[in-house]
Amino acid sequence: MQEEEREIVQAEELRFLGFVGEEAEEAEREVRSVLFGAFILHPVCVVCRTLAQLGYNPLPLNKGKYFIFAGPTCLFYPNFFVYARHIFRTYGFRSLWVGAEVAIAREVLTCAIRLVVTKQLEVRYFEVGGGAEIARMGPRTVIERFQLFIRFIIRSSICVFALDLFTYPFLLIQTRTVAQMVCGRKIYGDLFDSLSLICEENGVMGLYVGLTPLLISSMSGMALTHLTSFSLDVLFYKLINNLVANEGRTWIRSILDGLCSFARKSVTYPYELASVITSTIGSSLPVRDITYRSGLSPKCEDWRQVHTLLRRSGNQWRGRYSFFRSYRGPFTIGFDGRYYAAPILSI
């Protein structure tokens, strides 16, 4: 009996981000997993994607079928692994982890804030958003499901806003640190030096250049996620549960979730891209020519101009995919006789 009580006391003493016992262990495992994943995936998911989003495309384009084995012939960018190999050969091994400390700090902070805010909303602010009784007992009618949908929207908005507000300065520094590698200028150093430099030059608000389109992307993505979930729940509740067996329901739900996720990303990604490009404004880095045209592009003062130019030039999906990256813009023919995308960055 005493040993059991001792184990309970030890479990309660195990605290991590305000969690105790098994919850603390789970939270710690999740943070460690995020830390490991952020480090391993940094070369492809941060360095290559950021440079692709900014329009740095030094490699020749490849010809292929639009649907791999069928469809019209079009040009494709190399995949991100070929991209990473080029960066390694051109700038060295360490360049693949440029900005890693900032990116890892951002991912860990994002995970910690999400865990803490979610926990506090559940424990201390369960009534926020309304429909608390429905959340406890479970929805029984379509009206109750809709009330639960509104509750999720309100509570998720709090979490998303807090995440973007506290982590965006890290994203801004991460983008500029990666961009300066190919711009030929070293302006930003480690995390604290970069924070100090930006605050000295542009004030505290300089840390939030480009935050607005990211908030639009995050909030609309969150709202669309809950809207599609609510719609699918009603669809299954009213129709599919009566027509399809249990095995078929899981299969249909997985397909519909995948289609909804693709549609949701199609809506939110252009704003995410506009945020990445806008975050370089005021950085003194020569990141220009966001349209697929030679020469200098019009100077953009805010994210609306960036978003409009990207949409008009058909580049609002740039950097979205790691593979099968089709290219429809103008091209030039190099000295080797191969196709190259028109200049994007003026370096």
One Martini backbone bead per residue (centre of mass of N, CA, C, O) as a GRO file, in nm:
protein
  347
    1MET     BB    1   0.059   0.062  -0.021
    2GLN     BB    2   0.305   0.251   0.006
    3GLU     BB    3   0.413   0.207  -0.281
    4GLU     BB    4   0.168   0.323  -0.427
    5GLU     BB    5   0.181   0.605  -0.299
    6ARG     BB    6   0.467   0.668  -0.400
    7GLU     BB    7   0.401   0.651  -0.704
    8ILE     BB    8   0.190   0.875  -0.704
    9VAL     BB    9   0.374   1.102  -0.605
   10GLN     BB   10   0.583   1.079  -0.835
   11ALA     BB   11   0.382   1.136  -1.064
   12GLU     BB   12   0.293   1.420  -0.957
   13GLU     BB   13   0.593   1.541  -0.972
   14LEU     BB   14   0.567   1.509  -1.278
   15ARG     BB   15   0.654   1.792  -1.461
   16PHE     BB   16   0.513   1.941  -1.778
   17LEU     BB   17   0.375   2.224  -1.865
   18GLY     BB   18   0.165   2.152  -1.613
   19PHE     BB   19   0.192   1.855  -1.611
   20VAL     BB   20   0.089   1.528  -1.490
   21GLY     BB   21   0.209   1.235  -1.519
   22GLU     BB   22   0.103   1.105  -1.809
   23GLU     BB   23   0.071   1.382  -1.943
   24ALA     BB   24   0.369   1.463  -1.914
   25GLU     BB   25   0.486   1.231  -2.081
   26GLU     BB   26   0.332   1.292  -2.344
   27ALA     BB   27   0.434   1.583  -2.381
   28GLU     BB   28   0.735   1.513  -2.388
   29ARG     BB   29   0.722   1.323  -2.633
   30GLU     BB   30   0.609   1.531  -2.834
   31VAL     BB   31   0.843   1.733  -2.817
   32ARG     BB   32   1.066   1.536  -2.901
   33SER     BB   33   0.942   1.466  -3.176
   34VAL     BB   34   0.949   1.754  -3.289
   35LEU     BB   35   1.252   1.799  -3.259
   36PHE     BB   36   1.345   1.566  -3.442
   37GLY     BB   37   1.180   1.637  -3.698
   38ALA     BB   38   1.293   1.925  -3.742
   39PHE     BB   39   1.586   1.834  -3.794
   40ILE     BB   40   1.553   1.621  -4.024
   41LEU     BB   41   1.349   1.813  -4.216
   42HIS     BB   42   1.487   2.089  -4.272
   43PRO     BB   43   1.612   2.079  -4.562
   44VAL     BB   44   1.329   2.035  -4.706
   45CYS     BB   45   1.093   2.193  -4.532
   46VAL     BB   46   1.268   2.470  -4.527
   47VAL     BB   47   1.495   2.537  -4.725
   48CYS     BB   48   1.370   2.445  -4.997
   49ARG     BB   49   1.088   2.573  -4.966
   50THR     BB   50   1.170   2.867  -4.922
   51LEU     BB   51   1.326   2.905  -5.189
   52ALA     BB   52   1.088   2.829  -5.370
   53GLN     BB   53   0.896   3.054  -5.269
   54LEU     BB   54   1.111   3.286  -5.358
   55GLY     BB   55   1.230   3.173  -5.656
   56TYR     BB   56   1.470   2.965  -5.638
   57ASN     BB   57   1.583   2.840  -5.975
   58PRO     BB   58   1.879   2.685  -6.090
   59LEU     BB   59   1.749   2.449  -6.225
   60PRO     BB   60   1.657   2.251  -6.459
   61LEU     BB   61   1.408   2.155  -6.654
   62ASN     BB   62   1.157   1.909  -6.700
   63LYS     BB   63   1.013   1.671  -6.898
   64GLY     BB   64   0.652   1.585  -6.900
   65LYS     BB   65   0.376   1.449  -6.784
   66TYR     BB   66   0.120   1.570  -6.607
   67PHE     BB   67   0.014   1.249  -6.538
   68ILE     BB   68   0.301   1.106  -6.601
   69PHE     BB   69   0.147   0.904  -6.841
   70ALA     BB   70  -0.037   1.156  -6.905
   71GLY     BB   71  -0.099   1.408  -7.105
   72PRO     BB   72   0.049   1.688  -7.131
   73THR     BB   73   0.331   1.850  -7.203
   74CYS     BB   74   0.567   1.955  -6.948
   75LEU     BB   75   0.715   2.136  -6.697
   76PHE     BB   76   0.964   2.059  -6.435
   77TYR     BB   77   1.068   2.058  -6.139
   78PRO     BB   78   1.268   1.958  -5.923
   79ASN     BB   79   1.298   1.799  -5.657
   80PHE     BB   80   1.393   1.849  -5.326
   81PHE     BB   81   1.637   1.649  -5.333
   82VAL     BB   82   1.782   1.780  -5.567
   83TYR     BB   83   1.791   2.055  -5.436
   84ALA     BB   84   1.963   1.969  -5.189
   85ARG     BB   85   2.210   1.875  -5.352
   86HIS     BB   86   2.275   2.151  -5.471
   87ILE     BB   87   2.320   2.300  -5.204
   88PHE     BB   88   2.551   2.119  -5.105
   89ARG     BB   89   2.746   2.171  -5.354
   90THR     BB   90   2.740   2.494  -5.335
   91TYR     BB   91   2.728   2.558  -4.989
   92GLY     BB   92   2.720   2.305  -4.826
   93PHE     BB   93   2.628   2.121  -4.555
   94ARG     BB   94   2.537   2.353  -4.354
   95SER     BB   95   2.314   2.478  -4.541
   96LEU     BB   96   2.087   2.261  -4.467
   97TRP     BB   97   2.094   2.408  -4.153
   98VAL     BB   98   1.995   2.677  -4.196
   99GLY     BB   99   1.804   2.796  -3.932
  100ALA     BB  100   1.755   2.559  -3.724
  101GLU     BB  101   1.728   2.695  -3.445
  102VAL     BB  102   1.475   2.856  -3.516
  103ALA     BB  103   1.291   2.626  -3.617
  104ILE     BB  104   1.302   2.455  -3.360
  105ALA     BB  105   1.200   2.668  -3.164
  106ARG     BB  106   0.928   2.702  -3.306
  107GLU     BB  107   0.821   2.411  -3.286
  108VAL     BB  108   0.838   2.383  -2.979
  109LEU     BB  109   0.665   2.631  -2.911
  110THR     BB  110   0.413   2.539  -3.059
  111CYS     BB  111   0.367   2.281  -2.897
  112ALA     BB  112   0.356   2.410  -2.614
  113ILE     BB  113   0.124   2.610  -2.660
  114ARG     BB  114  -0.088   2.407  -2.751
  115LEU     BB  115  -0.091   2.238  -2.492
  116VAL     BB  116  -0.153   2.464  -2.287
  117VAL     BB  117  -0.406   2.593  -2.410
  118THR     BB  118  -0.576   2.336  -2.427
  119LYS     BB  119  -0.566   2.270  -2.124
  120GLN     BB  120  -0.687   2.539  -2.015
  121LEU     BB  121  -0.957   2.517  -2.169
  122GLU     BB  122  -1.042   2.247  -2.028
  123VAL     BB  123  -1.007   2.332  -1.719
  124ARG     BB  124  -1.081   2.664  -1.692
  125TYR     BB  125  -1.243   2.711  -2.000
  126PHE     BB  126  -1.502   2.526  -2.079
  127GLU     BB  127  -1.729   2.754  -2.146
  128VAL     BB  128  -1.594   2.842  -2.386
  129GLY     BB  129  -1.825   2.868  -2.668
  130GLY     BB  130  -2.016   2.688  -2.559
  131GLY     BB  131  -2.168   2.380  -2.527
  132ALA     BB  132  -2.074   2.213  -2.271
  133GLU     BB  133  -2.290   1.990  -2.238
  134ILE     BB  134  -2.251   1.867  -2.519
  135ALA     BB  135  -1.950   1.794  -2.478
  136ARG     BB  136  -2.009   1.592  -2.246
  137MET     BB  137  -2.255   1.412  -2.387
  138GLY     BB  138  -2.311   1.469  -2.674
  139PRO     BB  139  -2.448   1.463  -2.975
  140ARG     BB  140  -2.802   1.418  -3.112
  141THR     BB  141  -2.823   1.656  -3.311
  142VAL     BB  142  -2.780   1.887  -3.553
  143ILE     BB  143  -2.791   2.134  -3.368
  144GLU     BB  144  -2.573   2.031  -3.169
  145ARG     BB  145  -2.351   2.007  -3.380
  146PHE     BB  146  -2.346   2.308  -3.447
  147GLN     BB  147  -2.275   2.409  -3.163
  148LEU     BB  148  -2.007   2.252  -3.158
  149PHE     BB  149  -1.882   2.395  -3.400
  150ILE     BB  150  -1.877   2.679  -3.273
  151ARG     BB  151  -1.701   2.602  -3.035
  152PHE     BB  152  -1.450   2.512  -3.196
  153ILE     BB  153  -1.399   2.780  -3.338
  154ILE     BB  154  -1.347   2.958  -3.089
  155ARG     BB  155  -1.123   2.786  -2.950
  156SER     BB  156  -0.930   2.764  -3.196
  157SER     BB  157  -0.881   3.067  -3.236
  158ILE     BB  158  -0.721   3.111  -2.980
  159CYS     BB  159  -0.490   2.915  -3.045
  160VAL     BB  160  -0.402   3.025  -3.324
  161PHE     BB  161  -0.341   3.316  -3.240
  162ALA     BB  162  -0.125   3.250  -3.029
  163LEU     BB  163   0.068   3.102  -3.213
  164ASP     BB  164   0.123   3.328  -3.425
  165LEU     BB  165   0.208   3.557  -3.231
  166PHE     BB  166   0.461   3.398  -3.090
  167THR     BB  167   0.600   3.258  -3.370
  168TYR     BB  168   0.650   3.458  -3.608
  169PRO     BB  169   0.936   3.576  -3.556
  170PHE     BB  170   1.070   3.303  -3.622
  171LEU     BB  171   0.974   3.281  -3.915
  172LEU     BB  172   1.104   3.541  -4.019
  173ILE     BB  173   1.398   3.466  -3.949
  174GLN     BB  174   1.406   3.204  -4.104
  175THR     BB  175   1.359   3.322  -4.387
  176ARG     BB  176   1.601   3.524  -4.389
  177THR     BB  177   1.828   3.320  -4.335
  178VAL     BB  178   1.782   3.153  -4.592
  179ALA     BB  179   1.790   3.383  -4.808
  180GLN     BB  180   2.089   3.489  -4.756
  181MET     BB  181   2.243   3.252  -4.886
  182VAL     BB  182   2.156   3.352  -5.202
  183CYS     BB  183   2.222   3.680  -5.168
  184GLY     BB  184   2.525   3.744  -5.048
  185ARG     BB  185   2.422   3.812  -4.746
  186LYS     BB  186   2.514   3.885  -4.399
  187ILE     BB  187   2.279   3.983  -4.147
  188TYR     BB  188   2.194   3.720  -3.997
  189GLY     BB  189   2.217   3.539  -3.716
  190ASP     BB  190   2.116   3.462  -3.451
  191LEU     BB  191   1.834   3.492  -3.279
  192PHE     BB  192   1.906   3.742  -3.090
  193ASP     BB  193   2.043   3.917  -3.303
  194SER     BB  194   1.797   3.935  -3.492
  195LEU     BB  195   1.598   4.060  -3.297
  196SER     BB  196   1.768   4.314  -3.239
  197LEU     BB  197   1.796   4.420  -3.531
  198ILE     BB  198   1.495   4.454  -3.601
  199CYS     BB  199   1.422   4.643  -3.364
  200GLU     BB  200   1.622   4.871  -3.440
  201GLU     BB  201   1.513   4.922  -3.740
  202ASN     BB  202   1.165   4.857  -3.696
  203GLY     BB  203   1.086   4.748  -3.447
  204VAL     BB  204   0.854   4.540  -3.322
  205MET     BB  205   0.677   4.536  -3.589
  206GLY     BB  206   0.906   4.398  -3.764
  207LEU     BB  207   0.822   4.100  -3.654
  208TYR     BB  208   0.516   4.135  -3.824
  209VAL     BB  209   0.583   4.098  -4.114
  210GLY     BB  210   0.322   3.907  -4.259
  211LEU     BB  211   0.095   3.813  -4.053
  212THR     BB  212  -0.185   3.846  -4.185
  213PRO     BB  213  -0.182   3.612  -4.401
  214LEU     BB  214  -0.133   3.392  -4.188
  215LEU     BB  215  -0.396   3.433  -4.033
  216ILE     BB  216  -0.580   3.376  -4.270
  217SER     BB  217  -0.478   3.090  -4.318
  218SER     BB  218  -0.526   2.971  -4.032
  219MET     BB  219  -0.826   3.048  -3.989
  220SER     BB  220  -0.943   2.926  -4.250
  221GLY     BB  221  -0.835   2.641  -4.204
  222MET     BB  222  -0.982   2.591  -3.937
  223ALA     BB  223  -1.272   2.645  -4.037
  224LEU     BB  224  -1.269   2.430  -4.266
  225THR     BB  225  -1.217   2.188  -4.089
  226HIS     BB  226  -1.481   2.211  -3.917
  227LEU     BB  227  -1.680   2.225  -4.153
  228THR     BB  228  -1.615   1.948  -4.280
  229SER     BB  229  -1.663   1.782  -4.027
  230PHE     BB  230  -1.958   1.864  -3.989
  231SER     BB  231  -2.061   1.776  -4.270
  232LEU     BB  232  -1.975   1.476  -4.243
  233ASP     BB  233  -2.134   1.412  -3.990
  234VAL     BB  234  -2.413   1.471  -4.113
  235LEU     BB  235  -2.391   1.278  -4.351
  236PHE     BB  236  -2.358   1.021  -4.177
  237TYR     BB  237  -2.602   1.062  -3.985
  238LYS     BB  238  -2.830   1.079  -4.228
  239LEU     BB  239  -2.708   0.857  -4.454
  240ILE     BB  240  -2.459   0.651  -4.451
  241ASN     BB  241  -2.531   0.477  -4.195
  242ASN     BB  242  -2.792   0.350  -4.358
  243LEU     BB  243  -2.615   0.231  -4.628
  244VAL     BB  244  -2.341   0.157  -4.478
  245ALA     BB  245  -2.106  -0.017  -4.364
  246ASN     BB  246  -1.852   0.005  -4.146
  247GLU     BB  247  -1.617  -0.037  -4.348
  248GLY     BB  248  -1.715   0.177  -4.559
  249ARG     BB  249  -1.711   0.431  -4.382
  250THR     BB  250  -1.405   0.456  -4.339
  251TRP     BB  251  -1.330   0.478  -4.638
  252ILE     BB  252  -1.503   0.724  -4.710
  253ARG     BB  253  -1.391   0.918  -4.494
  254SER     BB  254  -1.097   0.920  -4.594
  255ILE     BB  255  -1.150   1.036  -4.874
  256LEU     BB  256  -1.300   1.296  -4.787
  257ASP     BB  257  -1.072   1.408  -4.610
  258GLY     BB  258  -0.863   1.432  -4.838
  259LEU     BB  259  -1.024   1.625  -5.022
  260CYS     BB  260  -1.062   1.850  -4.810
  261SER     BB  261  -0.762   1.903  -4.760
  262PHE     BB  262  -0.693   1.992  -5.047
  263ALA     BB  263  -0.897   2.227  -5.063
  264ARG     BB  264  -0.792   2.383  -4.818
  265LYS     BB  265  -0.501   2.431  -4.925
  266SER     BB  266  -0.590   2.592  -5.180
  267VAL     BB  267  -0.691   2.837  -5.008
  268THR     BB  268  -0.437   2.896  -4.801
  269TYR     BB  269  -0.155   2.902  -4.948
  270PRO     BB  270  -0.136   3.188  -5.083
  271TYR     BB  271  -0.110   3.329  -4.801
  272GLU     BB  272   0.140   3.185  -4.704
  273LEU     BB  273   0.322   3.283  -4.935
  274ALA     BB  274   0.282   3.588  -4.889
  275SER     BB  275   0.412   3.584  -4.608
  276VAL     BB  276   0.697   3.494  -4.685
  277ILE     BB  277   0.758   3.730  -4.880
  278THR     BB  278   0.682   3.971  -4.689
  279SER     BB  279   0.906   3.907  -4.466
  280THR     BB  280   1.139   4.053  -4.657
  281ILE     BB  281   1.044   4.323  -4.598
  282GLY     BB  282   1.305   4.527  -4.479
  283SER     BB  283   1.587   4.335  -4.500
  284SER     BB  284   1.798   4.407  -4.747
  285LEU     BB  285   1.714   4.189  -4.938
  286PRO     BB  286   1.731   4.075  -5.285
  287VAL     BB  287   1.398   4.009  -5.298
  288ARG     BB  288   1.273   3.959  -5.618
  289ASP     BB  289   1.076   3.876  -5.864
  290ILE     BB  290   0.773   3.727  -5.818
  291THR     BB  291   0.763   3.715  -6.110
  292TYR     BB  292   0.782   3.559  -6.438
  293ARG     BB  293   1.014   3.796  -6.496
  294SER     BB  294   1.220   3.990  -6.625
  295GLY     BB  295   1.361   4.179  -6.415
  296LEU     BB  296   1.190   4.413  -6.242
  297SER     BB  297   0.964   4.432  -6.013
  298PRO     BB  298   0.731   4.555  -5.847
  299LYS     BB  299   0.710   4.726  -5.564
  300CYS     BB  300   0.632   4.594  -5.249
  301GLU     BB  301   0.454   4.702  -4.948
  302ASP     BB  302   0.245   4.458  -4.931
  303TRP     BB  303   0.056   4.167  -4.926
  304ARG     BB  304  -0.152   4.241  -5.144
  305GLN     BB  305   0.046   4.278  -5.378
  306VAL     BB  306   0.166   3.999  -5.366
  307HIS     BB  307  -0.095   3.837  -5.406
  308THR     BB  308  -0.174   3.964  -5.679
  309LEU     BB  309   0.083   3.891  -5.842
  310LEU     BB  310   0.067   3.587  -5.804
  311ARG     BB  311  -0.212   3.546  -5.932
  312ARG     BB  312  -0.161   3.679  -6.214
  313SER     BB  313   0.103   3.480  -6.268
  314GLY     BB  314   0.045   3.182  -6.139
  315ASN     BB  315   0.223   3.163  -5.833
  316GLN     BB  316   0.041   3.061  -5.574
  317TRP     BB  317   0.195   2.750  -5.567
  318ARG     BB  318   0.473   2.801  -5.481
  319GLY     BB  319   0.620   2.536  -5.300
  320ARG     BB  320   0.400   2.317  -5.223
  321TYR     BB  321   0.562   2.093  -5.364
  322SER     BB  322   0.807   1.830  -5.376
  323PHE     BB  323   0.654   1.703  -5.616
  324PHE     BB  324   0.541   1.758  -5.918
  325ARG     BB  325   0.652   2.056  -6.028
  326SER     BB  326   0.492   2.249  -6.213
  327TYR     BB  327   0.555   2.459  -6.514
  328ARG     BB  328   0.409   2.774  -6.682
  329GLY     BB  329   0.618   2.965  -6.736
  330PRO     BB  330   0.861   3.128  -6.844
  331PHE     BB  331   1.160   3.067  -7.045
  332THR     BB  332   1.496   2.960  -7.078
  333ILE     BB  333   1.797   2.900  -7.267
  334GLY     BB  334   2.076   2.755  -7.215
  335PHE     BB  335   2.400   2.662  -7.295
  336ASP     BB  336   2.294   2.348  -7.263
  337GLY     BB  337   1.983   2.345  -7.387
  338ARG     BB  338   1.813   2.404  -7.140
  339TYR     BB  339   1.558   2.459  -6.924
  340TYR     BB  340   1.463   2.777  -6.766
  341ALA     BB  341   1.362   2.973  -6.542
  342ALA     BB  342   1.285   3.268  -6.490
  343PRO     BB  343   1.382   3.513  -6.311
  344ILE     BB  344   1.334   3.592  -5.957
  345LEU     BB  345   1.604   3.661  -5.837
  346SER     BB  346   1.790   3.951  -5.743
  347ILE     BB  347   2.153   3.916  -5.689
   0.00000   0.00000   0.00000
